[in-house]
């Protein structure tokens, strides 16, 4: 009997991301393909990183900018929350 690798069971859905910081009204937007995520803020700074599946309904995001700053966050089935080193928070979604 031949056993094959199961595909699609642990993959992360890709699509378009859009985040807004409620205090400063700054935005992050971009795309994701599988576990790779690339976002751009309103100043043109590019953030790249990964999305790691932590459970059936839980995904952890870790992004780093060109200048070495980091943003990390988590999502469930209802939305995504990202936070930077200074405590600024962005809330968003994946289309």
C-alpha positions as CSV (number, residue, x, y, z in Angstrom):
1,X,0.0,0.0,0.0
2,X,1.3,3.5,-0.9
3,X,0.9,6.3,1.6
4,X,0.9,9.8,0.2
5,X,1.4,13.2,1.9
6,X,-1.8,14.8,2.9
7,X,-2.2,18.2,1.3
8,X,-4.2,21.2,2.5
9,X,-4.9,20.0,6.0
10,X,-2.3,22.2,7.7
11,X,-2.1,25.1,5.2
12,X,-2.9,28.7,6.0
13,X,-5.4,30.5,3.8
14,X,-3.9,33.3,1.7
15,X,-5.5,36.5,0.6
16,X,-5.6,40.3,1.1
17,X,-4.9,41.7,4.6
18,X,-6.1,45.1,5.8
19,X,-5.3,46.5,9.3
20,X,-6.2,49.8,11.0
21,X,-4.8,51.4,14.2
22,X,-7.9,52.9,15.9
23,X,-5.9,55.6,17.8
24,X,-3.7,57.0,15.0
25,X,-5.8,55.8,12.0
26,X,-2.7,54.4,10.4
27,X,-3.1,51.4,8.1
28,X,-1.3,48.3,7.0
29,X,-2.3,46.4,4.0
30,X,-0.9,43.6,1.8
31,X,-1.1,40.0,0.9
32,X,-0.4,36.6,2.2
33,X,0.3,33.3,0.3
34,X,0.3,30.3,2.6
35,X,2.6,31.1,5.5
36,X,4.3,34.1,3.9
37,X,2.9,37.6,4.6
38,X,3.9,41.0,3.1
39,X,2.4,44.2,4.3
40,X,3.0,47.9,3.5
41,X,2.1,50.8,5.8
42,X,1.0,54.3,4.7
43,X,4.7,55.5,4.8
44,X,5.8,52.9,2.3
45,X,7.6,50.7,4.8
46,X,7.4,47.0,4.0
47,X,6.8,44.4,6.6
48,X,7.4,40.7,5.8
49,X,7.0,37.7,8.0
50,X,5.2,34.4,8.6
51,X,1.9,33.1,9.7
52,X,2.1,29.9,11.8
53,X,-0.8,27.7,12.5
54,X,-1.0,27.1,16.3
55,X,-4.2,25.1,16.4
56,X,-7.4,24.4,14.5
57,X,-8.7,28.0,14.8
58,X,-5.5,29.9,15.8
59,X,-2.8,31.6,13.7
60,X,0.2,33.5,15.1
61,X,1.8,36.3,13.0
62,X,5.4,37.6,13.2
63,X,6.4,40.4,11.0
64,X,9.7,42.5,10.7
65,X,10.2,45.8,8.9
66,X,13.1,46.9,6.7
67,X,14.3,49.0,9.6
68,X,14.3,46.0,12.1
69,X,11.1,46.8,13.9
70,X,8.7,43.9,14.8
71,X,5.0,43.4,14.9
72,X,3.4,40.2,16.3
73,X,-0.1,39.1,16.7
74,X,-2.7,36.4,16.7
75,X,-6.0,35.6,15.0
76,X,-9.0,33.5,15.6
77,X,-12.0,33.0,13.4
78,X,-13.2,36.6,14.1
79,X,-10.3,38.8,13.2
80,X,-6.6,39.5,13.6
81,X,-4.9,41.7,16.2
82,X,-1.2,42.9,15.7
83,X,0.9,44.7,18.3
84,X,4.3,46.4,17.9
85,X,7.1,47.0,20.5
86,X,5.6,50.3,21.7
87,X,2.2,48.8,22.4
88,X,0.4,50.2,19.3
89,X,-2.4,47.9,18.2
90,X,-3.8,47.2,14.7
91,X,-7.0,45.3,14.1
92,X,-7.8,43.8,10.8
93,X,-9.1,41.0,8.7
94,X,-8.2,38.6,5.8
95,X,-10.3,38.6,2.6
